[in-house]
């Protein structure tokens, strides 16, 4: 009698363990982007300095679009990597843009005054660009080629090596 209960229970438990274990090899942040291989959504936004940036005017130049926040620790870790690359790559025509995600522009100004910035940060109070790009969290970076097509989406902080690899693909 005990075997009739024990065996089916054991089968159910082993099936659940196998199902859970199958997900361990996947990064939950690495969701596929519906934009990869498609035209990047257009936008016109103001920078923290009050200038206007229209994405449509950047056609013909590769773009690195980085969504970040001051409350995001990985964003702060990748900031020097992006700054250095923006300084180095600016002469090659690569445009770097930050997009403030769910944060106060004044906090961002103060952070960037301390940390420095070699590229503009865009402000979107309605968070429309976040929805248009399907941003799931920060940091998240989109690499857009000269034709305005999203080549890659990266969730999580970039390293110098990973950033250089993605830049090669959009030059």
N, C-alpha and C positions, 0 to 999 in steps of 0.2 A: 504494500500500500504506500509506503513512504517513497518508494522509487517512482511511482506514478506522479507524484507531486514534485519530487526533487529533479528529475530529468527535464521536464518541460521548463521548470524555473531556471535551471542551469542553461538551457538553450537560449532562453530569453535574455539572461544576463550576458552571456557570451556574445550574442548578436548586438546588444547595446554597446558593449565594450568595443567591438569591431567597428561599429558605426562612429563612435566618438573618436577612436584612434585614427580613423581615415582622415579626419579634419586636422590633425596635428601637423601635417606637412604643409599646410596652407597658411599664408599670411592674410589675416582677415582685412587688413588695410589695403591689400593689393587687389582691390576690386577692378575688374576690367572697365575701361572708359569707353562709353558709347561714342566719344569724339575721335578716338584714334583712327587716323585715316580719313577723317572728314574735315570740312572747313571749320575753323575756329569761329565761335560766335562773335559777332561784331559788338563793339561797345564804344561809348564815349564817356569818359569819367574825368573828374578833377583829381589832381595830385594834392598831397598835403600842403603844398605851397600855393595852391590855387590855379595852377596851369591846367590846361585841358589836353587830354591825350585821346585821340581817336584811333582805334585799332585799324580802321580802313586805310589810314594814312601811312601805316607801317608795312604795307604790302611790298614785297621785294626784299625785305630784310627778315632774317630769322629773329624770333622772339622767345624769350624765356619769361614765362608768366608765373610768379610765385605767390601763392596765397599764404599769409602768415598773420600772427597775432602777438601782442606783447606778453600775453599770459602763457604762451606756448614755449616750453623749454627747448624742444628740438628745433624750433624756429630760431631761437637765439643761438643755438650751436651752429646752425648752417649759415647764419647771417654773414660771418666773416668769409666763408667760402664763396658765397654769392657776390659779396663786395669785391673780392679779389678778381673773380672771373669777369665781372662787369668792367672793371678797370682794364684788364688784359684784353678782353674781347671787343670792347667798344670800338676800337679802330677797325676791326673786321666787319663792322656793321651789325653785330648782334645787339639787339635791344633787350635790356633787362627791365622788367616792371614788377613791382610788388603790388599786391592787392590786400588791403587790410580786411581781415575776416572777423566779424563779430566783435569789434573792439572800438574803443574811444579814440578818435583821431588825435586828441590832445595827448593821451598816453603814448601813442605812436610817435608823435613829434618829439616828446621828451626822451623816449628811448633812442630814437635815431640821432638826436643831438649828442647823446652820450656815446652810442656805439658807432656812429658815422654811417653814411650811406652814399654810395656812388651811383645810385639809380633811383628814379622816382617811385613813390608809393601812391597808389590810387585809392580813393575813398568811394565806396558805394553804399551810402546809408540804407538803401532799400535792399541791399544784398542780392540784386538781380543777377549780377555776373556770377555769383556763387551758384545760383540755381541753373543759369545757362550752361555753365561748365560742369555741373554735377559734382561739385566739391563735397567730399564726405568728411573732411576734417583738415587740420593743418599740422605740419606744413604739407602742401600739395603743390606740385610744379608741373606746368605744361610746357612742352618744347614744341614750338610751332615753326614750320619751315618757311622758306621764302614765298611759297605760293599761298600761305595762310592756312595750311593743313596741319592739324595736330599730329605730330609724329610720335610723341610719347607723353604719358602721364606718369608721374612718380609720386607715390604717397610716402611720406616720411622724409626725414632729413637727408639732404644730399651731402656726399663727401666730395672732395676735390676730384677723385678718380671717377666717380659716377657722373658728376657734372661734366667733366671733360668728354666722357664717352657719349653722352647724350648730345653735347654740343657738336661733336663730329658728325652726328647723324643729320643735323639740320643746317649745316653750313653750305 
